[in-house]
Amino acid sequence: MNEKNVVLIDYEETDRWEFKRGLEDTTKVDWEIKSMVANKYHKGYRNIIRYAIYLYFPLKYVFKIKEYKNIIAWQQFFGLILSGYLKLFHIPQSVVGNIYIMEMIYKPKKGFIGKLYKAFVKYAITSKYIKKIFVFSANEKNMYSKLFALPCEKFEILQLGIADNYEAVKDRISDDGYYLSPGRSNRDWDFLVDAWDPSIELRIVCDDYKGGMKPGVDVLKECYKEDYLEQLLHCHAIIIPLMNQNISSGQLVILQGKMLGKPVIVTDNYTVREYLNDEEDGYIIEKHKKALQSALEKLGEENEYNRIVESARRNFQKGFSIMAMGRQVGQCIIEGIEADG
């Protein structure tokens, strides 16, 4: 009973995954990787498929809960819904191992649906079965602690990491002059389009973009995987306009840019400074037109641009690997076991 360890993810991954290797290096035990692909269902009726997967996949582990000593939910909803099921069915805590929720992001929704969503998250997150909830920043740790009436100790700050694929793609990197703005969560497209200089080419990558159009702006709604990588490889720089300062977002795109040596311009929020060094990897700006124009002018200067490119790549190499992320989660698990005696 409670002998196995598993990571639940919502996309395809292999046993060579660097996060798994980092976990195993630190915990000195084997970890299974179990997945059900849900991350590609993000548009229109396809959302229903994603929600169905969120409900179905964790239910499988309710019936196998006695087998697992540690369960890491890489997809936060797998962990929250599993914990909610266990609470709903009154499963004895003595037969449940430790559940860890990876990098929680709570984005409030409007109206009656918003009230239901908050009630669900609160019900699940206050489950006694959850050992730790990982978040991106100290601000989120304090915010979620107050919002859901949980002790701060329940939350652990974890820095995001990604695989370093630079060597595999470095010969394909070029500067084709356009700016790229990818993303879908917490993006302020209205600000970016309104403030944009039409003499400069901007490509927005977002499959549910609902903003207005403007000369110089092109919206790529069907741009995924290899197509998206091609856009990253050939852009001049990346722009991330964030809506809410309290919501964690943009880190993945920041790290993708740094990994490839692409400067990043991002509007300020409480998380981005932990991932981007202002004036080194790019620029953290206030969300107004003059600040954006100033950053664009700086990246138009060849010497400044080359300085940022070199600094961004160098800073990425210092500590944003996904293996380091796995080791950090593993260390948290080890420390929890030691604290429990």
Residue pairs with C-beta under 8 A, 6 or more apart in sequence:
1 66
1 67
1 95
2 66
2 67
2 68
2 69
2 95
2 97
3 67
3 69
4 32
4 67
4 68
4 69
5 27
5 29
5 30
5 31
5 32
5 68
5 69
5 70
5 71
5 72
6 31
6 32
6 33
6 34
6 61
6 68
6 70
6 71
6 72
7 19
7 20
7 23
7 31
7 32
7 33
7 34
7 72
7 74
8 34
8 35
8 57
8 58
8 61
8 71
8 72
8 73
8 74
8 75
8 78
8 79
8 82
9 33
9 34
9 35
9 74
9 75
10 35
10 36
10 37
10 38
10 39
10 53
10 74
10 75
10 78
11 35
11 37
11 38
11 39
11 40
12 35
12 37
13 20
13 33
13 35
14 33
15 33
17 33
17 322
18 163
18 321
18 322
18 323
18 326
19 74
19 161
19 322
19 323
19 325
19 326
19 329
20 31
20 33
20 326
21 323
21 326
22 322
22 323
22 324
22 325
22 326
22 327
22 328
22 329
22 330
23 31
23 72
23 326
23 327
23 329
23 330
24 30
24 31
24 330
25 323
25 326
25 327
25 330
26 326
26 327
26 330
26 331
26 333
26 334
27 330
27 333
27 334
31 72
36 53
36 56
36 57
37 53
38 49
38 50
38 53
38 54
38 57
38 75
39 50
39 75
40 46
40 224
41 47
41 49
41 50
41 53
42 50
42 184
42 207
42 208
43 207
43 208
54 75
54 77
54 78
54 81
55 81
57 78
58 78
58 79
58 81
58 82
58 85
59 81
59 85
61 68
61 71
61 82
62 82
62 85
62 86
62 89
62 91
65 86
65 91
65 95
65 96
65 97
66 95
68 97
69 97
69 98
70 97
70 98
70 100
70 333
71 79
71 82
71 97
71 98
71 99
71 100
72 79
72 100
72 102
72 329
73 79
73 80
73 82
73 99
73 100
73 101
73 102
74 102
75 102
76 101
76 102
76 103
76 104
76 105
79 99
79 100
79 101
79 102
79 130
80 101
80 121
80 124
80 125
81 124
82 99
83 99
83 101
83 124
83 125
83 127
83 129
83 130
84 120
84 123
84 124
84 127
86 96
86 127
86 129
87 123
87 124
87 127
87 128
87 129
91 129
93 128
93 129
96 129
98 131
98 132
98 333
98 336
99 127
99 129
99 130
99 131
100 130
100 131
100 132
100 133
100 134
100 329
100 332
100 333
101 125
101 130
101 132
101 133
101 134
102 134
102 158
102 329
103 134
103 135
103 136
103 158
103 160
103 248
104 125
104 133
104 134
104 135
104 140
104 144
105 136
105 185
105 247
105 248
105 249
106 121
106 144
106 147
107 185
107 186
107 244
107 247
108 114
108 117
108 118
109 117
109 118
121 148
122 148
125 133
125 144
125 148
125 150
126 148
126 149
126 150
130 154
131 336
132 154
132 155
132 156
132 332
132 336
133 144
133 154
133 155
133 156
134 155
134 156
134 157
134 158
134 329
134 332
135 141
135 144
135 155
135 156
135 157
135 158
135 248
136 157
136 158
136 159
136 160
136 248
136 251
136 271
136 274
137 157
137 248
137 270
137 271
137 274
138 157
139 246
139 270
139 271
140 155
140 246
140 248
140 270
140 271
141 152
141 155
141 157
142 152
143 246
144 150
144 155
145 151
145 152
145 154
145 155
156 332
158 325
158 328
158 329
158 332
159 274
159 275
159 319
159 320
159 324
159 325
159 328
160 251
160 252
160 255
160 275
160 320
160 325
161 255
161 320
161 321
161 322
161 323
161 324
161 325
161 326
162 252
162 255
162 256
162 259
162 320
162 321
162 322
163 321
163 322
164 259
164 316
164 317
164 321
165 259
166 259
166 260
166 261
166 313
169 229
169 233
169 260
172 233
173 233
173 234
173 260
173 261
174 233
174 234
175 234
175 235
175 236
176 234
176 235
176 236
177 201
177 236
178 200
178 201
178 202
178 203
178 234
178 235
178 236
179 200
179 201
179 202
179 203
179 235
179 236
179 237
179 238
179 239
179 296
180 202
180 203
180 205
180 231
180 232
180 235
180 237
180 238
180 239
181 187
181 189
181 192
181 202
181 203
181 204
181 205
181 238
181 239
181 240
181 241
182 204
182 205
182 206
182 228
182 231
182 232
182 238
182 253
183 205
183 206
183 240
183 249
183 250
183 253
184 206
184 207
184 208
185 247
185 249
186 242
186 243
186 244
186 247
186 249
186 250
187 206
187 240
187 241
187 242
187 243
187 249
188 241
188 242
188 243
188 267
188 287
189 204
189 206
189 209
189 210
189 211
189 241
190 211
190 212
191 241
191 267
191 287
192 202
192 204
192 239
192 241
192 292
193 204
193 211
193 212
193 213
193 214
193 217
194 214
194 289
195 288
195 289
195 292
195 293
196 202
196 214
196 216
196 217
196 292
197 216
197 293
197 296
198 214
198 215
198 216
198 217
199 216
200 216
200 296
201 216
201 218
202 216
202 217
202 218
202 239
203 217
203 218
203 219
203 220
203 231
203 235
204 217
204 218
204 219
204 220
205 220
205 223
205 228
205 231
206 219
206 220
206 221
207 221
207 222
207 223
208 221
209 219
209 221
213 219
220 227
220 231
223 231
232 238
232 256
232 257
232 260
232 262
233 260
235 262
236 262
236 299
236 305
237 257
237 262
237 263
237 264
237 265
237 282
237 299
237 305
238 253
238 254
238 256
238 257
238 262
238 263
238 264
238 265
238 282
239 264
239 265
239 266
239 292
240 250
240 253
240 254
240 264
240 265
240 266
240 267
240 272
241 266
241 267
241 287
242 249
242 250
242 266
242 267
242 268
242 269
242 272
242 287
244 269
245 268
245 269
245 270
246 269
246 270
247 269
248 270
248 271
249 269
249 271
250 266
250 269
250 271
250 272
250 275
251 271
251 272
251 275
253 264
254 264
254 266
254 272
254 275
254 276
254 281
255 275
255 316
255 320
256 262
257 263
257 264
257 281
257 282
257 312
258 264
258 276
258 281
258 312
258 313
258 315
258 316
258 320
259 313
259 316
259 320
260 313
261 309
261 310
261 312
261 313
262 309
262 312
263 281
263 282
263 283
263 299
263 305
263 308
263 309
263 312
264 276
264 281
264 282
264 283
264 312
265 282
265 283
265 285
265 292
265 295
265 296
265 299
266 272
266 276
266 282
266 283
266 284
266 285
267 284
267 285
267 286
267 287
268 284
268 285
268 286
268 287
272 284
273 284
275 320
276 282
276 284
277 311
277 315
278 284
280 308
280 311
280 312
280 315
281 308
281 311
281 312
281 315
282 295
282 308
282 312
283 295
283 298
285 291
285 292
285 294
285 295
298 304
299 305
299 308
